[in-house]
């Protein structure tokens, strides 16, 4: 199993780079822990995107590199 961190935001500009200060501050961590497979992590992110405008997922013990993201229903 691999460690993942799921973060969400409903700020309209949270998915943009460079992010505004308000957009950067809008991210909330919902879960940090293990997920059985990468496919299950993607499914979880896609399901969260039904409730939140932006979802981003980081993978690995050293959280910091973006692994998967969904913004306004579009996968990236």
SVG drawing of the C-alpha trace seen along z (x, -y; Angstrom):
<svg xmlns="http://www.w3.org/2000/svg" viewBox="-21 -36 31 39">
<polyline fill="none" stroke="black" stroke-width="0.4" points="0.0,0.0 1.1,-3.5 0.7,-6.7 -1.6,-9.4 -2.8,-12.8 -6.1,-14.1 -6.8,-17.9 -9.9,-19.7 -10.9,-23.3 -14.0,-25.1 -12.2,-28.4 -12.8,-29.2 -9.1,-29.9 -7.5,-27.1 -6.4,-25.1 -4.6,-27.9 -0.8,-28.6 0.4,-30.8 -2.4,-30.7 -3.6,-33.8 -3.0,-33.9 -6.7,-33.3 -6.8,-30.3 -3.7,-28.8 -5.2,-29.2 -8.4,-27.5 -7.0,-24.0 -8.1,-21.6 -6.6,-18.1 -9.3,-15.5 -7.2,-12.4 -3.6,-11.4 -2.9,-7.6 -2.7,-4.5 -4.7,-3.4 -4.5,0.1 -4.0,-0.7 -3.4,-3.7 -6.7,-2.9 -8.6,-3.2 -6.9,-6.5 -8.0,-7.9 -11.6,-6.7 -11.6,-8.3 -10.4,-11.6 -13.0,-11.5 -15.7,-10.9 -14.6,-13.8 -14.7,-16.0 -18.5,-15.5 -18.6,-17.5 -15.6,-19.9 -14.5,-22.1 -10.8,-21.1 -9.2,-17.9 -5.5,-17.2 -3.7,-14.0 -0.1,-13.6 1.5,-10.2 4.4,-8.8 6.0,-9.3 7.4,-12.6 4.2,-14.5 5.0,-17.3 4.8,-16.2 1.4,-16.4 0.3,-12.9 -3.3,-13.4 -5.7,-16.3 -9.3,-17.1 -10.4,-20.7 -14.0,-21.6 -14.6,-18.0 -11.5,-17.7 -8.8,-15.3 -5.2,-16.5"/>
</svg>
